[in-house]
Amino acid sequence: MTMTQKAIKIATTKIIGSSQRGTRGVDTTTTARSSSLMRGAIKGQQRWYDQRSSSSRKSSVSFKTRSASRRSPVVHATADDGYKVAVLGAAGGIGQSLSLLLKMNPMISDLALYDVGAIVKGVAVDLSHCNTASTVNGYCGNEELGQALKGCDLVIIPAGVPRKPGMTRDDLFSINAGIVRDLTQGVADHCPNAVVAIISNPVNSTVPIACEVMKKSGTFDKRKILGVTTLDIVRSDEFVSTLKGLDVNDVDVPVIGGHAGITILPLLSQTFPQTSFSKKETEDLTVRIQNAGTEVVEAKAGGGSATLSMAYAAARMGEAILRGLSGESDVYECSYVSSDIVPDMPYFATKCKFGKDGIEEVMPIGDITAYEQEWLDKLKPELKAQIDKGIAFVADAP
């Protein structure tokens, strides 16, 4: 269970008036009833965060080995030693929820919220009323982008339009490609050493765009740019645990490939703990995980795409990156990165180890089944075409 899950659970228990929280590592008798709800939730979350075992899954070649090491004590942020994190697109559906979750992260001392609409400053004021350690500031428009990015350790980009029913990847690309290009140029100009985590779809193309921009600026470091595919893992873990009656906190399903449709490949054969699936279960789960984004879009009936679950997943990725930057060992998450793991595929999602400079190691795919190999062979041409489209967008620009 992540730090944000625990904080929310504590807060919910207080709302219903329970005298005991019933959560691991939290002293249920020391928090006075008169304390504010958020303060109780955050302090409880921080105590738990300090005491819990590491939830990272350290991969062997086959991804199956979980790390047995305990998590290093988290460093609670102060103005002098905390991290500065910027959210670009902070006023949107993903951005606002993500910003709230990041405000609850005790490793962050300075949270910079940027968007093109003036409402972002109101979002920042709203969040600034939450009594956690970090400060929050809002920045609006191109003239304030540099100030938002200056000194950042981590930049998370959810900016752009969400997918709606009937929209194609080309529709998304035509709008979001330019947004990601311009924001990445801002990173190159103002915080070239920051880790950049890209949410804006289509991720299969926007990550190559960001890398090409950094290359043109002479600031490219493949350890510091990644596409956030964490939602595919979150969904896989949830779907598998529900199907098999497992504790979701123990389940880890690696997901490789890309972050759209058939380019998403869950490696169910490498599920931790070792789990058996029938042929039908494997086929049904694979297709559902690949189409889970469409499932949300259709359920919202034109009202948007996956925003809450995406924010949750991005907060989890942000936490992993910061833990790596802080020097914690054995921090692993699947992410879409520049690599040579798969021949002729310059970008690919696989499990990565995070460290003080960002992505420390890209793990190999490991052993897969014949069924998974069929999907891998099928996804390669589509993923490669989407990668090439992103590269060409920057190369062909005037």
GIJOSUL-V225019 format. One record per residue. N is the residue number from 1. RES is the residue in three letters. SS is DSSP state (hx for helix, st for strand, lp for the rest). Layout:
[[N;RES;SS] [N;RES;SS]]
This chain:
[[1;MET;lp] [2;THR;lp] [3;MET;hx] [4;THR;hx] [5;GLN;hx] [6;LYS;hx] [7;ALA;hx] [8;ILE;hx] [9;LYS;hx] [10;ILE;hx] [11;ALA;hx] [12;THR;hx] [13;THR;hx] [14;LYS;hx] [15;ILE;hx] [16;ILE;lp] [17;GLY;lp] [18;SER;lp] [19;SER;lp] [20;GLN;lp] [21;ARG;lp] [22;GLY;lp] [23;THR;lp] [24;ARG;lp] [25;GLY;lp] [26;VAL;lp] [27;ASP;lp] [28;THR;lp] [29;THR;lp] [30;THR;lp] [31;THR;lp] [32;ALA;lp] [33;ARG;lp] [34;SER;lp] [35;SER;lp] [36;SER;lp] [37;LEU;hx] [38;MET;hx] [39;ARG;hx] [40;GLY;hx] [41;ALA;hx] [42;ILE;hx] [43;LYS;hx] [44;GLY;hx] [45;GLN;hx] [46;GLN;hx] [47;ARG;hx] [48;TRP;hx] [49;TYR;hx] [50;ASP;hx] [51;GLN;hx] [52;ARG;lp] [53;SER;lp] [54;SER;lp] [55;SER;lp] [56;SER;lp] [57;ARG;lp] [58;LYS;lp] [59;SER;lp] [60;SER;lp] [61;VAL;lp] [62;SER;lp] [63;PHE;lp] [64;LYS;lp] [65;THR;lp] [66;ARG;lp] [67;SER;lp] [68;ALA;lp] [69;SER;lp] [70;ARG;lp] [71;ARG;lp] [72;SER;lp] [73;PRO;lp] [74;VAL;lp] [75;VAL;lp] [76;HIS;lp] [77;ALA;lp] [78;THR;lp] [79;ALA;lp] [80;ASP;lp] [81;ASP;lp] [82;GLY;lp] [83;TYR;st] [84;LYS;st] [85;VAL;st] [86;ALA;st] [87;VAL;st] [88;LEU;st] [89;GLY;lp] [90;ALA;lp] [91;ALA;lp] [92;GLY;lp] [93;GLY;hx] [94;ILE;hx] [95;GLY;hx] [96;GLN;hx] [97;SER;hx] [98;LEU;hx] [99;SER;hx] [100;LEU;hx] [101;LEU;hx] [102;LEU;hx] [103;LYS;hx] [104;MET;lp] [105;ASN;lp] [106;PRO;lp] [107;MET;lp] [108;ILE;st] [109;SER;st] [110;ASP;st] [111;LEU;st] [112;ALA;st] [113;LEU;st] [114;TYR;st] [115;ASP;st] [116;VAL;lp] [117;GLY;lp] [118;ALA;lp] [119;ILE;hx] [120;VAL;hx] [121;LYS;hx] [122;GLY;hx] [123;VAL;hx] [124;ALA;hx] [125;VAL;hx] [126;ASP;hx] [127;LEU;hx] [128;SER;hx] [129;HIS;lp] [130;CYS;lp] [131;ASN;lp] [132;THR;lp] [133;ALA;lp] [134;SER;lp] [135;THR;st] [136;VAL;st] [137;ASN;st] [138;GLY;st] [139;TYR;st] [140;CYS;st] [141;GLY;lp] [142;ASN;hx] [143;GLU;hx] [144;GLU;hx] [145;LEU;hx] [146;GLY;hx] [147;GLN;hx] [148;ALA;hx] [149;LEU;hx] [150;LYS;lp] [151;GLY;lp] [152;CYS;lp] [153;ASP;lp] [154;LEU;st] [155;VAL;st] [156;ILE;st] [157;ILE;st] [158;PRO;lp] [159;ALA;lp] [160;GLY;lp] [161;VAL;lp] [162;PRO;lp] [163;ARG;lp] [164;LYS;lp] [165;PRO;lp] [166;GLY;lp] [167;MET;lp] [168;THR;lp] [169;ARG;hx] [170;ASP;hx] [171;ASP;hx] [172;LEU;hx] [173;PHE;hx] [174;SER;hx] [175;ILE;hx] [176;ASN;hx] [177;ALA;hx] [178;GLY;hx] [179;ILE;hx] [180;VAL;hx] [181;ARG;hx] [182;ASP;hx] [183;LEU;hx] [184;THR;hx] [185;GLN;hx] [186;GLY;hx] [187;VAL;hx] [188;ALA;hx] [189;ASP;hx] [190;HIS;hx] [191;CYS;lp] [192;PRO;lp] [193;ASN;lp] [194;ALA;lp] [195;VAL;st] [196;VAL;st] [197;ALA;st] [198;ILE;st] [199;ILE;lp] [200;SER;lp] [201;ASN;lp] [202;PRO;lp] [203;VAL;hx] [204;ASN;hx] [205;SER;hx] [206;THR;hx] [207;VAL;hx] [208;PRO;hx] [209;ILE;hx] [210;ALA;hx] [211;CYS;hx] [212;GLU;hx] [213;VAL;hx] [214;MET;hx] [215;LYS;hx] [216;LYS;hx] [217;SER;hx] [218;GLY;lp] [219;THR;lp] [220;PHE;lp] [221;ASP;lp] [222;LYS;hx] [223;ARG;hx] [224;LYS;hx] [225;ILE;st] [226;LEU;st] [227;GLY;st] [228;VAL;lp] [229;THR;lp] [230;THR;hx] [231;LEU;hx] [232;ASP;hx] [233;ILE;hx] [234;VAL;hx] [235;ARG;hx] [236;SER;hx] [237;ASP;hx] [238;GLU;hx] [239;PHE;hx] [240;VAL;hx] [241;SER;hx] [242;THR;hx] [243;LEU;hx] [244;LYS;hx] [245;GLY;lp] [246;LEU;lp] [247;ASP;lp] [248;VAL;hx] [249;ASN;hx] [250;ASP;hx] [251;VAL;lp] [252;ASP;st] [253;VAL;lp] [254;PRO;lp] [255;VAL;st] [256;ILE;st] [257;GLY;st] [258;GLY;lp] [259;HIS;lp] [260;ALA;lp] [261;GLY;hx] [262;ILE;hx] [263;THR;hx] [264;ILE;st] [265;LEU;st] [266;PRO;st] [267;LEU;lp] [268;LEU;hx] [269;SER;hx] [270;GLN;hx] [271;THR;lp] [272;PHE;st] [273;PRO;lp] [274;GLN;lp] [275;THR;lp] [276;SER;lp] [277;PHE;lp] [278;SER;lp] [279;LYS;hx] [280;LYS;hx] [281;GLU;hx] [282;THR;hx] [283;GLU;hx] [284;ASP;hx] [285;LEU;hx] [286;THR;hx] [287;VAL;hx] [288;ARG;hx] [289;ILE;hx] [290;GLN;hx] [291;ASN;lp] [292;ALA;hx] [293;GLY;hx] [294;THR;hx] [295;GLU;hx] [296;VAL;hx] [297;VAL;hx] [298;GLU;hx] [299;ALA;hx] [300;LYS;lp] [301;ALA;lp] [302;GLY;lp] [303;GLY;lp] [304;GLY;lp] [305;SER;lp] [306;ALA;lp] [307;THR;lp] [308;LEU;hx] [309;SER;hx] [310;MET;hx] [311;ALA;hx] [312;TYR;hx] [313;ALA;hx] [314;ALA;hx] [315;ALA;hx] [316;ARG;hx] [317;MET;hx] [318;GLY;hx] [319;GLU;hx] [320;ALA;hx] [321;ILE;hx] [322;LEU;hx] [323;ARG;hx] [324;GLY;hx] [325;LEU;hx] [326;SER;lp] [327;GLY;lp] [328;GLU;lp] [329;SER;lp] [330;ASP;lp] [331;VAL;st] [332;TYR;st] [333;GLU;st] [334;CYS;st] [335;SER;st] [336;TYR;st] [337;VAL;st] [338;SER;st] [339;SER;lp] [340;ASP;lp] [341;ILE;lp] [342;VAL;lp] [343;PRO;lp] [344;ASP;lp] [345;MET;lp] [346;PRO;lp] [347;TYR;st] [348;PHE;st] [349;ALA;st] [350;THR;st] [351;LYS;st] [352;CYS;st] [353;LYS;st] [354;PHE;st] [355;GLY;st] [356;LYS;lp] [357;ASP;lp] [358;GLY;st] [359;ILE;st] [360;GLU;st] [361;GLU;st] [362;VAL;st] [363;MET;lp] [364;PRO;lp] [365;ILE;lp] [366;GLY;lp] [367;ASP;lp] [368;ILE;lp] [369;THR;lp] [370;ALA;hx] [371;TYR;hx] [372;GLU;hx] [373;GLN;hx] [374;GLU;hx] [375;TRP;hx] [376;LEU;hx] [377;ASP;hx] [378;LYS;hx] [379;LEU;hx] [380;LYS;hx] [381;PRO;hx] [382;GLU;hx] [383;LEU;hx] [384;LYS;hx] [385;ALA;hx] [386;GLN;hx] [387;ILE;hx] [388;ASP;hx] [389;LYS;hx] [390;GLY;hx] [391;ILE;hx] [392;ALA;hx] [393;PHE;hx] [394;VAL;hx] [395;ALA;hx] [396;ASP;lp] [397;ALA;lp] [398;PRO;lp]]
